[in-house]
Amino acid sequence: MQQEKVAHGEYINHLNKEGCVVDEDTIASVKGIFDLSFFTQVFKKKYGDQPIITFQENCFTFNDSIRESLVRNDYFKTMVLDILLSAKEKMKNMNVNNH
C-alpha cells in the first residue's frame, strides 16, 4: 500500500515469498475478484460495478476512488490495512493447518 502501483512480477515475487499459491489459474481468479469479472452482475452492482484493482501496463493499481480514499481518509486506510493483515494471518493459519 506504500506504492501507487505494483508490477506483476513484483506481485508474484511477494506472493512466493509469503508462501502463496501462484499458478496461472489462481492468479487469474485473483484478477477476476479484483476486476469483478468473477462476480455475477448482481454482485458487481452491489460492489459499485467498478474494479477494486485494475491491471494495466503489467501493473496492479487501486481504482481512483479507492486510491483517493486511502490518501484522504485515515479510517478507511486503517480498515483496508486491517483487512490485509487479517487475510495474511488467516493464510498463515491455513498453511499451519495444512502441514
Secondary structure as GFF3:
##gff-version 3
##sequence-region A 1 99
A	DSSP	beta_strand	6	7	.	.	.	ID=ss1
A	DSSP	alpha_helix	8	17	.	.	.	ID=ss2
A	DSSP	alpha_helix	24	34	.	.	.	ID=ss3
A	DSSP	alpha_helix	41	46	.	.	.	ID=ss4
A	DSSP	beta_strand	53	56	.	.	.	ID=ss5
A	DSSP	beta_strand	59	62	.	.	.	ID=ss6
A	DSSP	alpha_helix	64	72	.	.	.	ID=ss7
A	DSSP	alpha_helix	74	98	.	.	.	ID=ss8
###
